[in-house]
Amino acid sequence: MKRNELASLLRAIADCLEKASPEDIKHLMEGKLRFSLEVNDNNQATIAASSKTKLGIENIKQRLEQANSIEEGLQILREEGVDKRKQPLGELARSYEVGVRKSENMADLAYRIVNAVVGSRLHAETMRNLSLGDKFKE
């Protein structure tokens, strides 16, 4: 790699980091966010930030599906660092067919996702237990 190409690459990285929020930089350092480099036909490099792959979302989904309460589900989102990030919350919402409203804040969306996953499962378990209880009364 020539010096001027290396300098261009480093400038592209610096530009990307300057545009990143402090939270994004923190997530980058923690490994929860990654940068990808793309070079177009004109040999111009662009760097894009993206959250950790679908594997990370699948891990979150698996943990949510095992949560025993809504509070525990919200804690999982906090631990994974997605409770205040639009992109992963939107991806989770789509995977559970939870509608995303433009006017909605991230905390409300996180709650609705957890309620859709954990709350619906707990409600179904309660209904099954009530149904079984009624059969034993007869």
The 8 nearest C-alpha neighbors of each residue, nearest first, counted from 0:
[[1, 4, 5, 2, 3, 6, 8, 7],
 [2, 0, 4, 3, 5, 6, 7, 8],
 [1, 3, 5, 4, 6, 0, 7, 8],
 [2, 4, 6, 5, 1, 7, 0, 8],
 [5, 3, 7, 1, 6, 2, 8, 0],
 [4, 6, 8, 2, 3, 7, 9, 1],
 [5, 7, 3, 9, 4, 8, 2, 10],
 [8, 6, 10, 4, 5, 9, 3, 11],
 [7, 9, 5, 11, 6, 10, 4, 12],
 [8, 10, 12, 6, 11, 7, 13, 5],
 [11, 9, 13, 7, 12, 8, 14, 6],
 [12, 10, 14, 8, 9, 13, 15, 7],
 [11, 13, 9, 15, 10, 14, 16, 8],
 [12, 14, 10, 16, 15, 11, 17, 9],
 [15, 13, 11, 17, 12, 16, 10, 18],
 [14, 16, 12, 18, 13, 17, 11, 19],
 [15, 17, 19, 13, 18, 14, 12, 24],
 [16, 18, 14, 15, 19, 13, 20, 12],
 [17, 19, 15, 16, 14, 20, 13, 21],
 [20, 18, 16, 17, 23, 15, 24, 21],
 [19, 21, 23, 22, 24, 18, 17, 16],
 [22, 20, 24, 23, 25, 19, 26, 16],
 [21, 23, 25, 20, 24, 26, 19, 27],
 [24, 22, 26, 20, 25, 21, 19, 27],
 [23, 25, 27, 21, 26, 22, 28, 20],
 [24, 26, 22, 28, 23, 27, 21, 29],
 [27, 25, 31, 29, 23, 32, 28, 24],
 [26, 28, 32, 24, 30, 25, 29, 33],
 [27, 29, 25, 26, 30, 24, 31, 32],
 [30, 28, 26, 27, 31, 25, 32, 24],
 [29, 31, 27, 28, 32, 26, 33, 51],
 [32, 30, 26, 29, 51, 27, 50, 33],
 [33, 31, 50, 27, 26, 30, 51, 49],
 [34, 32, 49, 48, 27, 50, 51, 35],
 [33, 35, 48, 47, 49, 46, 36, 32],
 [34, 36, 47, 46, 48, 37, 33, 49],
 [35, 37, 46, 45, 47, 34, 44, 38],
 [38, 36, 45, 44, 46, 39, 35, 47],
 [37, 39, 44, 43, 42, 45, 36, 40],
 [38, 40, 42, 41, 43, 37, 44, 45],
 [41, 39, 42, 38, 43, 44, 37, 45],
 [40, 42, 43, 39, 38, 44, 37, 45],
 [43, 41, 39, 40, 38, 44, 37, 4],
 [44, 42, 41, 38, 39, 45, 40, 37],
 [43, 45, 38, 37, 42, 8, 11, 39],
 [46, 44, 37, 36, 38, 11, 43, 47],
 [47, 45, 36, 35, 37, 34, 15, 12],
 [46, 48, 35, 34, 49, 36, 45, 15],
 [49, 47, 34, 33, 35, 46, 32, 50],
 [50, 48, 33, 32, 34, 51, 47, 35],
 [49, 51, 32, 33, 52, 31, 48, 87],
 [50, 52, 32, 31, 55, 33, 49, 53],
 [53, 51, 54, 55, 50, 56, 49, 57],
 [52, 54, 56, 55, 57, 51, 58, 50],
 [53, 55, 57, 52, 56, 58, 51, 59],
 [56, 54, 58, 53, 57, 52, 51, 59],
 [55, 57, 59, 53, 58, 54, 60, 91],
 [56, 58, 60, 54, 55, 59, 53, 61],
 [59, 57, 55, 61, 56, 60, 54, 62],
 [58, 60, 56, 62, 57, 61, 63, 55],
 [61, 59, 57, 63, 58, 62, 56, 64],
 [60, 62, 58, 64, 59, 63, 57, 65],
 [61, 63, 59, 65, 60, 64, 58, 66],
 [64, 62, 60, 66, 65, 61, 72, 59],
 [63, 65, 61, 62, 66, 60, 116, 117],
 [64, 66, 62, 63, 67, 61, 117, 72],
 [67, 65, 63, 72, 64, 68, 71, 62],
 [68, 66, 65, 71, 117, 69, 72, 121],
 [69, 67, 71, 70, 66, 72, 117, 118],
 [68, 70, 72, 71, 117, 113, 73, 114],
 [69, 71, 73, 68, 72, 74, 67, 113],
 [70, 72, 74, 68, 69, 73, 66, 75],
 [73, 71, 69, 75, 74, 70, 63, 66],
 [72, 74, 70, 76, 75, 71, 69, 77],
 [73, 75, 77, 71, 72, 76, 78, 70],
 [76, 74, 78, 72, 73, 77, 79, 71],
 [75, 77, 82, 79, 73, 74, 81, 78],
 [78, 76, 74, 80, 82, 75, 79, 81],
 [79, 77, 75, 80, 76, 74, 81, 82],
 [78, 80, 76, 77, 81, 75, 59, 82],
 [81, 79, 77, 78, 82, 76, 83, 31],
 [80, 82, 84, 76, 83, 79, 87, 77],
 [81, 83, 76, 77, 80, 84, 109, 106],
 [84, 82, 105, 81, 85, 106, 80, 88],
 [85, 83, 81, 86, 82, 87, 88, 105],
 [84, 86, 88, 87, 89, 83, 105, 81],
 [85, 87, 89, 88, 84, 90, 50, 81],
 [88, 86, 90, 89, 85, 91, 81, 84],
 [89, 87, 91, 85, 90, 86, 92, 84],
 [90, 88, 92, 86, 87, 91, 85, 93],
 [89, 91, 87, 93, 88, 92, 94, 86],
 [90, 92, 88, 94, 89, 93, 87, 95],
 [91, 93, 97, 89, 95, 90, 94, 96],
 [94, 92, 96, 90, 95, 91, 97, 89],
 [93, 95, 91, 92, 96, 90, 97, 89],
 [96, 94, 92, 93, 97, 91, 112, 116],
 [97, 95, 93, 94, 92, 98, 91, 115],
 [98, 96, 92, 95, 93, 99, 112, 115],
 [97, 99, 96, 100, 92, 93, 89, 108],
 [98, 100, 97, 101, 89, 92, 108, 103],
 [101, 99, 103, 102, 98, 108, 104, 97],
 [102, 100, 103, 99, 104, 98, 105, 108],
 [101, 103, 100, 104, 99, 105, 107, 108],
 [104, 102, 100, 101, 107, 105, 108, 99],
 [103, 105, 107, 106, 108, 102, 101, 100],
 [104, 106, 108, 83, 107, 109, 103, 85],
 [107, 105, 109, 108, 104, 110, 83, 82],
 [108, 106, 110, 109, 105, 104, 111, 103],
 [107, 109, 105, 111, 110, 106, 112, 104],
 [110, 108, 106, 112, 107, 111, 82, 105],
 [111, 109, 107, 113, 108, 112, 114, 106],
 [110, 112, 114, 108, 109, 113, 115, 107],
 [113, 111, 115, 109, 114, 110, 92, 108],
 [114, 112, 116, 110, 115, 111, 117, 72],
 [113, 115, 118, 111, 117, 112, 116, 110],
 [116, 114, 112, 113, 119, 118, 111, 117],
 [117, 115, 113, 114, 119, 118, 112, 64],
 [116, 118, 120, 114, 119, 113, 69, 115],
 [119, 117, 114, 121, 120, 115, 116, 122],
 [118, 120, 122, 121, 115, 117, 116, 123],
 [121, 119, 123, 117, 122, 118, 124, 116],
 [122, 120, 124, 118, 123, 119, 117, 125],
 [121, 123, 119, 125, 120, 124, 118, 126],
 [122, 124, 126, 120, 125, 121, 119, 127],
 [125, 123, 121, 127, 126, 122, 128, 120],
 [124, 126, 122, 128, 123, 127, 121, 129],
 [125, 127, 129, 123, 128, 124, 130, 122],
 [128, 126, 130, 124, 129, 125, 123, 131],
 [127, 129, 125, 131, 126, 130, 132, 124],
 [130, 128, 132, 126, 127, 131, 125, 133],
 [129, 131, 127, 133, 132, 128, 126, 134],
 [132, 130, 128, 134, 133, 129, 127, 135],
 [131, 133, 129, 135, 130, 134, 128, 136],
 [132, 134, 130, 136, 131, 135, 129, 137],
 [135, 133, 131, 136, 132, 137, 130, 129],
 [134, 136, 132, 133, 137, 131, 130, 129],
 [137, 135, 133, 134, 132, 131, 130, 129],
 [136, 135, 134, 133, 132, 131, 130, 129]]
